[in-house]
Each structure stands twice: as structure tokens, then as C-alpha cells.
Amino acid sequence: MQRKSSNSESHSEAIARISKDDVGSRARGGVVWSIFQIAGRHIISIATTALLARILSPGDYGLVGMVATLTALLLVFSDMGLSWATVQRDQLTRIQVSNLFWVNIVAGGALWGVCALLAPVVSDFYRQPDLIAITTVMGASFLLSGIAVQPIALMQRQMRYKEIATMEVFSLLAGAGAGIASAIAGYGYWALVVQALVVQVARGAIAMPRSGLGVMAPRSGVNTASLLSFGGLIAINGLLIYLARNFDSVLIGRWWGSEALGHYNRAYFLMMLPSMLATGVLTRLMVPSLAAFQDDHDRFGAAYRRAVALVAFVGCPMAAGLALTAEEAVRLVYGEKWVSVAPMVVWLSIAGVTQPIYNTTGWLFTAAGKAKAYLLLTVMNAVVLVIGFFVAVSHGVLAVSAVYGVLMGVVLLGPSLWWAHKCVSIKLSETVKQLRPVFLCLVVMICAVMVVDWSLDLGELDWSLRLLVKVLVGVFFYAVCAHNFLPVSLKSEIFGLFGKKNSGHELSV
């Protein structure tokens, strides 16, 4: 009887949140470690890509890209949104998390099986026999990633940002080392497969013991169903977003082949960097921060406007700078043989400039609990994108790049912002007013760099020196404009981001 009571207590043991008194300091420290993690991820990714692109061929990237379109789609189901369920649920027990762990494991194993079953279909679709083996082996990433979902979610719940950041960076380094070694050894596209799998192995191996997750036998009657329901809604929305934003890769691979897809994927990778850098730091912090003010529209709106202005200040000029230095940036990152990617980067960067702002609409819907409204927006935007890709693909890869850039960067931005603001009852006009000084600085920077670029065309200057000159001119003019035109509140937010206080703004959690 005593043993039975002990087991019952273990099952029902609550997983406490961090003390409310420590939340602010952990969140501020989380900003620093999130920056470290994101910067480390992209530095490692760019450096690894720069090395591998000089060893591997565009066709190698294209083959793995064809499989990645499927595996990234199925990866949505591997997580099943259950990491968010663990992070956000107020009352949580160890048996509930253990049940979710087994759900993620079963889902990962099942998706590996799906990959093996679909491998011949993928091969026939793209008319590439090698894809059968690649798809089957890459499917193992689902099981490996499923192992790490709940351990990492527990660490996020406890706001252990330093440990998460160091774990993620180490895992990426391990994968990069394995991939580069495989490429040098002459394994071709298998080097990219090895790189992806080693990253997942390292994440699981580190996260499991450090998280303190005690895995138990699955048990019913502990209210796991509500967690699965919540996670399912998150997963469905993520699935639709993925489908819409990757349908272009599917069409390009099917219509134009692996080499064209390899070029497009490398252009898309560069375009997404500014947005991921700008929004990645604040996403984990802003959703819970905004949720605390969801019943106070004034404070909710004020907190959001300060955050979106900060995101725009960081992300928009990076994306615009990428477009203005597209040819030089491609030469620097990928090498001479990838120069044809540059025009794609220019078109895609139209979306890249506004992507940091667009991504913050997800904060609004999530924090305010407007899941259905978020799903409706995702469906509408997905339909528009899919139609655009269908129309453009027969005209070539550059046409697809142009359609994506114009639709995501211009056509869908306004309606999406309007709908998000309407659903959470805050004024879009106030957000536009807050963003106006940032865009003024952006326009001045763009004009200055374009003038310098035109002047450099009159002489013969090495591409690396052209890149340096344009970057310095852009940074100088943007900084001068920011000093003169940005409001004091935004300047305080930017320069106080790493301090113990953030000028009393709600950006501080």
C-alpha cells in the first residue's frame, strides 16, 4: 500500500513555474541568451553553408531540398504543438508531461514510417531515383526530434534560457562538423542528411538528462486530452502556414528540377535571415507579456506598438540592405558559381523588408486567444499565395520569386495587419504612426546606398570593396536618421534592452 501511495504522489506531482519575483530578471536575461542562440545559429548556418556550397553542387542541395519539403511539412505533426501546451499550461503534473513525451515519440516513429512509405512517391514525383533512400533516412529525424520536444519544453517553462541556448548552439556545431567532414570525404548530398540527423541526436542527448523529465509508463485519466486539443490547434495553423510558404518549392522542383530548386532555396534562406533575427529574440517574451494585458486594450496596444517598432527598426533595414547588396552578398556567402541567385534575392527581399512586421500579427492572435481568427487569416493568405505560385511557375523561378515578394511584402501585409488589429481591438492607425519614423530612416538609407551604388558603377571596384562601401554608407545614414527622427521612447527601448530596466515599458516582462 505504501508503494502504491508513493507512485500516486509521483504521478500527480506538480511541475512548478519559476517564482513570479524571478520572472522579470529571467526574461531580461532571456533576451541576451536568445540573441546569443539566434546569432550563433545563423553564424554557424552561414559559415557551414559557405563551406559546403564550395564542395557540393546546386543539384545536391536541390535533391535534399525536394525531400525537405516533405519532411518539414511532417515535422509540424511531430511536435503537434505540445511544446506550447507544456510551456503555457498553468497547472501541470509530471505524468501529463510524461504522457506527452510518449505521444511525441509515437508520432515521430509513425512519421518516419510515413516517410518510408512515401519515398517511392516522392521519387516518382520529382523523377529522381536517389530520393527513395534520402527520404527514408531523413525520416529518422522525426523520431529523434520527438525525443527532445518535452525536455526542451520543460526547460522553456522554467525559463532556463542559458542552458537552452548553449545546448542549441552545441548541437548545431556538432551537425556542422559532421556535415563538413562527410562532404570532404566525398559523400555528396549525404553530407546534408548527416548534418540534419546529428543535430537532432545532439539535442536529445543533451536535453533529456538536463531537463529533469522523469519518463513514466503512460497513464489515462490525467487530463492529457485537453493538452492534446490545445496543441492540435497550434499544429493545424502551423501546418497551413508551412504549406503556403513551401508550395513554391514543390512547384519549382517539379517544373524546373533540382538545380533550379537549389538556387531558389539558397535565395529564400538569405531572405529569411533578417526576419528570423529580428523577431526571434522577442517572440518568446512578447506573447506572455501581451497576454497579461489582454483585458486592457490601451496597455496591450502600447506594449505591442513598442515591440513592433523595435522589430522593424532591426529587421527592415537588414532586409533592405540585403536587396541592395544582393550580388555581393551571394558572392560572399555562396561563392562565384551562385551569382544567378542574386536577382531572386532582390525580389524575395521585398517580402523580407516587411516580414518582421507581418510576423508580429501572430503575437496578437496568440496573446489574445484568437485562434480561430488567426486560422482564418492563414487560410485566406494561403489561398492567395498558392494561386500566385501556380500562375508564376511556368514563367520561371525568377517569376515565382517576384510573386512571393510582391504578395507577401505588399499585397497581403495591409489586410493582415488590419485583421489582426481589429480582432484584438487596437488601432492600426496608432501602429502605423509608431512605425512611420522607422520607415523614414529606411527610405533615406535606401536612397543613399542606391546613389553610392550608381557612383561605384562608374569605376571598376572589386565586389568585396563595393560590399564594404555600401554597408558602411547604409549603416551611417540609417544611424544618423535614427538619431534625429526616432522618438525618445523607441531610442530608450533600443539602448536599454540589455539593462536591468527597460524604462518601465511593458516590453519588460
C-alpha positions in Angstrom: 0.0 0.0 0.0 2.8 2.4 0.8 4.4 1.8 -2.6 1.1 2.5 -4.4 0.7 5.8 -2.5 4.3 6.8 -3.4 3.6 6.1 -7.1 0.4 8.1 -7.0 2.2 11.1 -5.5 4.9 10.8 -8.2 2.3 10.8 -10.9 0.4 13.8 -9.5 3.5 15.8 -8.6 3.0 19.3 -10.0 5.7 21.0 -12.1 6.0 24.4 -10.5 6.7 27.5 -12.5 9.5 29.8 -11.7 8.8 32.3 -8.9 7.0 35.4 -10.1 9.6 37.5 -8.4 12.3 36.0 -10.7 10.3 36.2 -14.0 11.5 39.7 -14.8 15.2 39.0 -14.4 14.9 35.7 -16.2 13.1 37.3 -19.1 15.7 40.1 -19.4 18.5 37.6 -19.2 16.5 35.6 -21.8 16.8 38.4 -24.3 20.6 38.2 -24.1 20.7 34.4 -24.4 18.1 34.4 -27.2 20.3 36.8 -29.1 23.3 34.5 -28.5 21.3 31.5 -29.7 19.9 33.1 -32.8 23.2 34.8 -33.7 25.0 31.6 -33.1 22.6 29.6 -35.2 22.8 31.9 -38.1 26.6 32.4 -37.9 27.0 28.6 -37.8 24.5 28.1 -40.6 26.0 30.8 -42.9 29.6 29.6 -42.2 28.6 25.9 -42.8 26.7 26.8 -46.0 29.6 28.9 -47.2 31.9 25.9 -46.8 29.5 23.2 -48.1 28.4 25.3 -51.1 32.0 25.3 -52.3 32.2 21.5 -52.1 28.7 20.4 -53.0 26.7 21.2 -56.2 23.4 23.0 -56.6 22.0 19.6 -57.5 23.0 18.2 -54.2 21.1 21.0 -52.4 18.2 20.5 -54.7 17.8 16.8 -54.0 17.8 17.3 -50.3 15.5 20.3 -50.8 13.0 18.1 -52.5 12.9 15.8 -49.5 13.0 18.7 -47.0 9.7 20.0 -48.5 8.0 16.8 -47.3 10.0 16.3 -44.0 9.5 19.9 -42.9 5.8 19.5 -43.6 5.5 16.4 -41.5 7.7 17.9 -38.7 4.7 20.0 -37.8 2.9 16.8 -36.7 6.0 15.6 -34.8 5.8 18.4 -32.3 2.0 18.5 -32.5 2.1 21.9 -30.8 2.6 20.1 -27.5 5.7 22.1 -26.5 3.5 25.2 -26.2 1.0 23.2 -24.2 3.7 22.3 -21.7 5.1 25.9 -21.6 1.7 27.7 -21.2 -0.4 25.3 -19.0 -0.7 26.8 -15.5 -1.3 23.6 -13.7 0.9 20.7 -15.0 1.9 17.4 -13.5 4.8 15.1 -14.3 2.6 12.3 -15.5 1.0 14.7 -18.0 4.4 15.7 -19.4 5.4 12.1 -19.5 2.3 11.2 -21.5 3.1 14.0 -23.9 6.6 12.7 -24.2 5.3 9.3 -25.4 2.8 11.0 -27.7 5.7 12.8 -29.4 7.7 9.6 -29.6 4.9 7.6 -31.2 4.2 10.5 -33.6 7.8 10.7 -34.6 8.0 6.9 -35.2 4.8 7.0 -37.2 6.0 9.9 -39.3 9.3 8.0 -40.0 7.1 5.2 -41.3 5.1 7.6 -43.4 8.4 8.9 -45.0 9.4 5.4 -45.8 6.0 4.7 -47.4 6.0 7.9 -49.4 9.7 7.7 -50.5 8.8 6.0 -53.9 6.0 8.6 -54.5 8.4 11.4 -53.9 11.0 9.8 -56.2 8.4 9.4 -59.0 7.0 12.9 -58.5 10.4 14.6 -59.0 11.7 11.9 -61.3 14.8 11.3 -59.1 15.6 7.7 -58.1 18.0 8.8 -55.4 15.2 10.3 -53.4 13.9 6.9 -52.2 17.0 6.4 -50.0 17.2 10.1 -49.0 13.6 10.3 -47.9 13.7 7.1 -45.9 16.8 8.0 -44.0 15.7 11.7 -43.4 12.5 10.3 -41.8 14.6 9.3 -38.8 14.7 13.0 -37.9 11.1 12.8 -36.7 11.8 10.2 -34.1 15.0 12.0 -33.0 13.3 15.4 -32.8 10.3 13.9 -30.9 12.6 12.7 -28.1 13.7 16.3 -27.4 10.3 18.1 -27.6 9.1 17.7 -24.0 12.6 18.0 -22.3 13.2 21.3 -24.1 9.6 22.5 -23.4 10.2 21.9 -19.7 13.4 24.0 -19.8 11.5 26.7 -21.5 8.7 26.6 -18.9 11.4 27.1 -16.2 12.9 29.9 -18.3 16.3 28.2 -18.4 17.4 30.2 -21.5 21.1 30.0 -20.9 21.0 26.2 -20.9 18.7 26.1 -23.9 20.9 28.5 -25.9 24.2 26.6 -25.2 22.5 23.3 -26.0 21.2 24.5 -29.4 24.5 26.1 -30.4 26.5 23.0 -29.4 24.0 20.8 -31.4 24.4 22.9 -34.5 28.2 22.8 -34.2 28.1 19.0 -33.9 25.9 18.8 -37.0 28.0 21.3 -38.9 31.2 19.3 -38.1 29.6 16.0 -39.2 28.3 17.5 -42.4 31.5 19.2 -43.4 33.5 16.0 -42.7 31.1 14.0 -44.8 31.3 16.4 -47.7 35.1 16.4 -47.6 35.0 12.6 -47.6 33.1 12.8 -50.8 29.6 11.7 -49.7 27.9 14.4 -51.7 24.3 15.1 -50.8 24.5 12.6 -47.9 26.6 15.2 -46.1 23.5 17.4 -45.8 21.5 14.4 -44.5 24.1 13.6 -41.9 24.3 17.2 -40.8 20.5 17.3 -40.1 20.4 14.0 -38.2 23.4 14.7 -36.0 21.8 18.0 -34.9 18.7 16.1 -33.6 20.8 13.4 -31.9 22.8 16.0 -30.0 19.7 17.9 -28.9 18.0 14.9 -27.5 21.2 13.6 -25.8 21.7 16.9 -24.0 18.1 17.9 -23.2 16.9 14.6 -21.7 19.3 14.5 -18.7 19.3 18.2 -18.1 15.6 18.8 -18.2 14.8 16.6 -15.2 12.0 14.9 -17.2 11.1 11.6 -15.4 9.6 9.3 -18.0 6.9 7.0 -16.7 4.5 4.5 -18.2 1.6 6.2 -20.0 -1.5 6.6 -17.8 -5.1 7.6 -18.5 -7.4 9.9 -16.6 -4.9 12.7 -16.0 -6.5 15.2 -18.4 -3.9 14.8 -21.2 -6.7 15.2 -23.7 -7.0 19.0 -23.1 -3.3 19.4 -23.7 -3.6 17.5 -27.0 -6.5 19.6 -28.1 -4.6 22.9 -27.4 -1.6 21.6 -29.2 -3.6 20.4 -32.1 -5.0 23.9 -32.9 -1.4 25.3 -32.8 -0.2 22.5 -35.1 -3.0 23.0 -37.7 -2.2 26.7 -38.0 1.5 25.9 -38.3 0.7 23.3 -41.0 -1.2 25.7 -43.1 1.5 28.4 -42.8 4.1 25.8 -43.9 2.0 24.6 -46.8 1.5 28.1 -48.2 5.1 29.1 -47.8 6.6 25.9 -49.3 4.3 25.3 -52.1 6.6 27.4 -54.3 9.5 24.9 -53.7 7.3 22.0 -54.6 6.2 23.6 -57.9 9.8 24.7 -58.8 11.2 21.3 -58.1 8.5 19.5 -60.1 8.6 22.0 -63.0 12.2 23.0 -63.3 14.2 20.3 -61.5 16.7 20.0 -58.6 19.3 22.6 -59.7 16.7 25.4 -60.1 15.2 24.5 -56.7 18.7 24.5 -55.2 19.2 28.1 -56.4 15.8 29.2 -55.2 16.2 27.6 -51.7 19.5 29.4 -51.2 17.9 32.7 -52.1 15.0 32.1 -49.8 17.4 31.2 -47.0 19.1 34.6 -47.3 15.8 36.4 -47.5 14.5 34.9 -44.2 17.6 35.7 -42.1 16.6 39.4 -41.2 13.1 38.4 -40.2 14.3 35.5 -38.0 16.9 37.6 -36.4 14.5 40.5 -35.7 11.5 38.6 -34.3 13.2 35.5 -32.9 14.5 37.3 -29.8 11.2 38.8 -28.7 8.7 36.2 -29.7 9.1 34.0 -26.6 8.9 37.1 -24.4 6.2 39.2 -26.1 3.4 36.5 -26.2 3.2 36.1 -22.4 3.8 39.7 -21.8 1.0 40.8 -24.1 -1.3 38.1 -22.7 -1.1 39.8 -19.3 -2.7 42.9 -20.8 -5.3 41.3 -23.0 -8.2 42.8 -20.9 -6.6 46.3 -21.0 -6.6 47.4 -24.7 -4.6 50.6 -24.0 -1.7 48.8 -22.4 -2.0 45.9 -24.8 -1.7 48.2 -27.8 1.1 50.3 -26.3 3.2 47.2 -25.5 2.7 45.8 -29.0 3.5 49.1 -30.7 6.8 49.5 -28.9 7.7 45.9 -29.7 6.8 46.1 -33.4 8.7 49.3 -33.8 11.7 47.7 -32.2 11.4 44.7 -34.5 11.0 46.9 -37.6 14.0 49.0 -36.6 16.2 45.9 -36.5 14.8 43.7 -39.2 13.6 46.0 -42.0 17.0 47.7 -42.7 18.8 44.4 -42.8 16.4 43.0 -45.4 16.6 46.2 -47.5 20.4 46.1 -47.2 20.4 42.5 -48.4 18.4 43.6 -51.5 20.8 46.5 -52.2 23.9 44.2 -51.9 22.3 41.0 -53.3 25.1 40.2 -55.8 27.9 40.9 -53.4 26.2 39.1 -50.5 25.7 36.0 -52.7 29.3 36.0 -53.7 30.4 36.4 -50.1 28.1 33.6 -48.7 27.9 31.1 -51.5 30.7 31.8 -53.9 31.0 32.8 -57.6 29.0 29.9 -59.0 25.9 31.0 -57.3 25.7 34.6 -58.7 22.5 33.8 -60.6 20.8 33.6 -57.2 21.1 37.4 -56.7 18.1 38.5 -58.8 15.9 36.1 -56.8 17.2 37.6 -53.6 16.2 41.1 -54.7 12.6 40.1 -55.5 12.2 37.9 -52.3 13.6 40.8 -50.2 10.5 42.8 -51.0 8.8 40.4 -48.6 11.8 40.3 -46.4 11.6 44.0 -45.7 8.1 43.7 -44.2 8.3 40.2 -42.9 9.4 41.2 -39.4 6.3 43.3 -39.1 4.0 40.7 -40.6 5.3 38.1 -38.2 4.1 40.1 -35.2 0.5 39.5 -36.1 0.9 36.1 -34.7 1.8 37.7 -31.3 -1.6 39.5 -31.3 -3.7 36.5 -32.1 -1.9 34.1 -29.7 -1.8 36.5 -26.8 -5.4 37.5 -27.2 -6.6 33.9 -27.6 -8.0 34.5 -31.1 -7.0 31.1 -32.6 -10.0 30.9 -35.0 -9.3 34.4 -36.3 -5.6 33.5 -36.8 -6.6 30.3 -38.7 -9.0 32.3 -40.9 -6.2 34.8 -41.8 -3.8 31.9 -42.5 -6.3 30.2 -44.8 -7.0 33.4 -46.8 -3.3 34.2 -47.3 -2.5 30.6 -48.2 -5.1 30.6 -51.0 -3.7 33.9 -52.4 -0.1 32.6 -52.4 -1.0 29.2 -53.9 -2.8 30.9 -56.8 0.1 33.2 -57.3 2.6 30.4 -57.4 0.5 28.4 -59.9 0.3 31.4 -62.2 4.0 32.2 -62.0 5.8 28.8 -62.1 5.5 28.3 -65.8 7.3 31.7 -66.3 10.4 30.6 -64.4 12.0 30.7 -60.9 12.5 34.4 -61.0 8.8 34.9 -61.7 8.0 32.8 -58.6 10.4 34.9 -56.6 8.7 38.1 -57.8 5.2 36.8 -57.0 6.3 35.8 -53.4 8.0 39.2 -52.8 5.1 41.3 -54.1 2.3 39.2 -52.4 3.9 38.8 -49.0 5.6 42.1 -49.0 2.9 44.4 -50.3 -0.5 42.8 -51.1 -1.1 40.8 -48.0 0.6 43.0 -45.4 -2.1 45.6 -45.1 -5.1 43.3 -44.8 -3.3 41.1 -42.4 -2.3 43.9 -40.1 -5.9 45.3 -40.3 -7.5 42.0 -39.4 -5.1 41.3 -36.5 -5.7 44.8 -35.0 -9.4 44.5 -35.5 -9.6 41.1 -33.8 -7.7 42.3 -30.7 -9.4 45.8 -30.6 -6.4 48.0 -31.0 -5.9 50.8 -33.5 -3.9 50.1 -36.7 -3.5 53.9 -37.2 -1.5 54.1 -34.0 0.8 51.3 -35.1 1.4 53.0 -38.4 2.2 56.2 -36.6 4.7 54.4 -34.4 6.3 52.8 -37.5 6.5 56.0 -39.6 9.9 57.2 -38.2 11.4 53.8 -38.8 10.3 53.8 -42.4 11.6 57.3 -42.9 15.0 56.2 -41.8 14.7 53.2 -44.1 13.9 55.3 -47.2 16.8 57.6 -46.6 19.2 54.6 -46.2 17.9 53.0 -49.4 18.3 56.2 -51.4 21.8 56.8 -50.1 23.0 53.3 -50.9 21.4 53.4 -54.4 23.2 56.7 -55.1 26.5 55.2 -53.9 25.9 52.1 -56.0 25.3 54.1 -59.1 28.5 56.1 -58.4 30.5 52.9 -58.0 29.3 51.7 -61.4 31.3 54.5 -63.0 34.5 52.9 -61.8 36.0 49.4 -61.5 35.9 48.3 -57.9 36.2 44.8 -56.6 32.9 43.3 -55.4 34.2 42.9 -51.8 35.1 46.6 -51.6 31.7 47.5 -53.1 30.0 45.5 -50.4 32.0 47.2 -47.7 31.3 50.7 -49.0 27.6 50.1 -49.4 27.3 48.6 -46.0 29.2 51.4 -44.3 27.1 54.0 -46.2 23.9 52.3 -45.3 24.7 52.0 -41.6 25.9 55.6 -41.4 22.8 57.1 -43.0 20.4 54.9 -41.0 22.1 55.7 -37.7 22.1 59.4 -38.4 18.4 59.3 -39.3 17.6 57.2 -36.3 19.4 59.7 -34.0 17.4 62.6 -35.5 14.0 61.2 -36.2 13.2 58.3 -33.9 11.1 59.1 -30.8 12.8 59.2 -27.4 10.7 56.2 -26.2 12.0 53.9 -29.0 15.6 55.0 -28.5 15.2 54.2 -24.9 13.8 50.8 -25.7 16.7 50.0 -28.1 19.6 51.2 -25.9 18.0 49.9 -22.7 17.3 46.4 -24.0 20.2 44.8 -22.2 19.8 46.8 -18.9 18.2 45.8 -15.7 15.2 48.0 -16.6 13.6 48.9 -19.8 12.4 52.4 -19.0 9.3 51.0 -17.3 7.8 49.8 -20.6 5.7 46.7 -20.9 8.3 45.2 -23.1 9.9 44.1 -19.8 8.2 41.0 -18.6 
